[in-house]
Amino acid sequence: MSSPLLDVWEAASASPFHPPVSKDAQFAVGFVLLLFSLVLAGVFSLNRSFINLPLLGGPASVAFGFGAVYMICAVGVYV
């Protein structure tokens, strides 16, 4: 007797998961994103305005968030 969960398990074994960023490249991607966020945050801090908030502040915070997660995963601390 076959269960639907077993069928899904066997179908998934035929197509393994390949992440968009490999384990070897996570450190480089995390470092570049953190460096990019540091530059954007520095430029934003030099000339703060409501116009620069979505142009510089938003991308800086998003880059910092993704860069921190990639860097944490690259050094072996899994969240």
Backbone as a ProteinNet text record, in pm:
[ID]
protein_1_A
[PRIMARY]
MSSPLLDVWEAASASPFHPPVSKDAQFAVGFVLLLFSLVLAGVFSLNRSFINLPLLGGPASVAFGFGAVYMICAVGVYV
[TERTIARY]
84.1	0	88.7	61	142.8	73.4	151.3	94.8	134.9	54.4	88.9	220.6	247.6	371.1	492.2	482.9	592.4	613.4	504.6	517	588.2	554.3	619.9	767.2	799.5	938.5	1019.9	965.5	1036.7	1049.1	949.2	956.8	1060.8	1073.9	1170.2	1313.6	1333.7	1470.5	1526.5	1439.5	1485.5	1536.9	1491.4	1536.7	1587.7	1717.8	1772.3	1768.3	1771.4	1766.4	1904.7	1911	2035.1	2011.4	2076.6	2051.7	2106.2	2047.3	2094.5	2236.9	2278	2415.2	2476.9	2584.7	2645.3	2712.7	2741.2	2804.3	2941.4	3013.7	3146.9	3142	3031.5	3022.2	2950.4	2901.4	2824.5	2908.2	3033.7	3117.8	3140.2	3169.2	3192.6	3066.7	2953	2827.2	2793.6	2810.1	2783.1	2875.4	3003.2	3098.9	3067.3	3034.8	3002.2	2875.6	2773.7	2649.6	2672.8	2752.3	2780.5	2862.2	2957.4	3035.4	2947.6	2860.5	2766.7	2674.4	2626.4	2537.9	2613.1	2739.1	2818.7	2840	2866.8	2884.8	2754.2	2643.4	2515.1	2474.7	2496.8	2463.3	2551.1	2677.7	2766.5	2723.9	2687.3	2640.3	2508.2	2421.1	2293.2	2314.1	2410.8	2432.5	2493	2561.8	2620.8	2517.3	2417	2312.5	2175.3	2121.6	1992.9	1880.2	1783.7	1661.4	1555.1	1431.4	1323.4	1333.3	1397.5	1415.6	1519.2	1624.6	1730	1691.9	1585.4	1546.8	1513.2	1423.1	1398.3	1509.2	1587.2	1692.7	1819.1	1852.4	1975.9	1951.2	1861.4	1838.8	1774.8	1675.7	1608	1699.3	1766.7	1859.6	1973.8	2017.6	2125.1	2077.6	1955.8	1906.7	1877.9	1827.5	1802.7	1934.6	2033.8	2164.6	2228.9	2213.5	2269.2	2200.6	2069	1995.7	2037	2038.7	2078.5	2226.7	2309.4	2452.4	2482.2	2409.9	2430.6	2390.8	2280.4	2236.5	2335.5	2380.7	2478.9	2609.4	2652.5	2777.9	2763.9	2651.1	2628.3	2629.2	2563.8	2562.8	2699.4	2776.9	2908.5	3007.3	2996.2	3091.8	3045.9	2927.8	2885.5	2789	2733.9	2631.3	2497.8	2419.9	2294	2180.5	2100.5	1992	1866.2
-117.3	0	123.8	213.6	332.7	454	532.1	653.2	773.9	879	997.9	1062.9	1057.5	1115.7	1038.5	907.2	826.1	853.2	874.2	907	1041.1	1139	1269.8	1256.3	1176.2	1155.4	1093.1	992.6	925.9	1015.4	1097.2	1189.7	1298.6	1341.5	1445.7	1395.3	1267	1214.5	1218.2	1224.3	1227.9	1365.8	1470.9	1606.5	1674.1	1664.5	1723.8	1876.5	1937.2	2082.2	2141.1	2241.8	2314.3	2460.3	2510.3	2648.9	2748.3	2868.1	2968.4	3016.8	3015.8	3052.3	2929.5	2878.7	2757	2783.8	2677.7	2689.6	2755.3	2731.1	2789.4	2939.4	2989.5	3131.5	3214.6	3153.6	3227.8	3332.8	3304	3401.3	3524.5	3503.6	3616.3	3699.9	3635	3707.3	3785.1	3723.6	3792	3909.9	3893.9	4002.2	4119.6	4091.2	4198	4270.5	4197.3	4261.5	4346.9	4299	4379.1	4502.7	4490.2	4605.1	4706.5	4658.7	4744.2	4817.5	4748.2	4812.8	4916	4890.4	4987.4	5115.4	5101.4	5217.5	5295.8	5226	5294.7	5363.1	5298.2	5359.7	5481.1	5476	5590.5	5709.1	5683.5	5791.5	5848	5760.2	5805.6	5889.1	5853.5	5928.8	6066.5	6082.1	6211.5	6312.5	6266.6	6358.7	6293.4	6305.4	6246.8	6337.2	6278	6347.1	6241	6287.3	6192.1	6133.8	6204.9	6153.7	6041.6	6056	5954	5830.5	5839.7	5723.8	5602.4	5612.5	5493.4	5464.1	5565.2	5544.4	5482.1	5518.1	5468.9	5386.7	5433.4	5365.8	5229.2	5219.6	5090.8	4983.8	5012.6	4911.5	4877.6	4975.2	4947	4847.9	4865.2	4773.7	4634.7	4628.5	4497.8	4426	4499.4	4438.6	4391.5	4468.7	4426.1	4300.3	4293.9	4175.6	4049.5	4055	3937.2	3906.4	4009.6	3987.6	3923.1	3965.1	3905.4	3758.3	3725.7	3585.2	3500.4	3551.4	3475.8	3458.4	3561.8	3552.6	3455.8	3458.2	3365.1	3221.1	3197.2	3062.2	3021.2	3116.5	3083.8	3041.6	3097.9	3062.1	2943.6	2891.6	2767.8	2782.5	2899.8	2918.6	2916.7	2812.8	2799.9	2855.2	2939.5	3008.1	2927.4
0	0	0	-89.1	-105.9	-44.4	29.3	88.7	4	4.3	-74.4	-28.7	101.5	150.9	100.6	94.7	41.3	-107.4	-180.7	-323.1	-342.4	-259.7	-268.9	-233.9	-131.9	-90.5	-203.3	-268	-376.5	-499.3	-525.9	-639.4	-613.2	-488.2	-454.7	-462	-443.1	-448.7	-590.7	-689.3	-828	-867.6	-797.2	-830.8	-703.8	-676.9	-554	-558.2	-440.9	-427.7	-452.4	-537.7	-565	-528.5	-423.7	-382	-484.4	-488.4	-585	-556.5	-430.1	-392.6	-326.7	-385.4	-332.1	-198	-126.4	4.8	-5.1	-111.3	-128.4	-154.8	-211.1	-246.6	-140.9	-34.2	65.2	136.6	165.1	233.5	146.3	18.3	-72.1	-90.4	-107.9	-125.1	1.5	117.8	244.1	266	234	251.3	158.7	33.1	-62	-19.5	25.1	69.5	194.1	288	407.4	372.8	283	239.8	166.3	80.9	8.1	104.6	207.1	303.9	386.9	416.2	490.3	408.7	280.5	193.4	180.7	156.5	143.9	273.9	386.7	515.3	542	500.9	517.9	434.3	309.7	223.1	276	323.4	378.2	504.1	586.4	710	683.2	570	538	488.7	417.9	371.8	389.9	510.2	543.4	494	430.1	390.7	364.3	351.9	324.9	184.9	95.8	-40.8	-41.5	37.6	41.3	121.9	200.1	281.7	195.7	96.7	15	-85.6	-121.4	-220.9	-162.2	-39.3	21.8	147.9	233.5	361.5	346.4	259.8	237.4	181.2	68.7	15.3	110.1	190.6	286.3	391.3	440.6	543.7	487.2	364.7	301.6	274.5	223.7	197.9	327.4	434.6	562.5	614.4	600.1	646.6	573.3	440.8	363.7	381.7	388.4	408.4	542.4	646.2	778.4	778.9	714.1	710.1	630.2	515	436.8	513.4	584	657.8	775	843	954.7	902.9	789.9	733.8	681.1	629.4	574.3	680.8	801.9	906.1	989.2	960.1	1024.6	1139.3	1160.7	1263.6	1193.4	1213.1	1141.3	1226.1	1163.2	1232.1	1224.7
[MASK]
+++++++++++++++++++++++++++++++++++++++++++++++++++++++++++++++++++++++++++++++

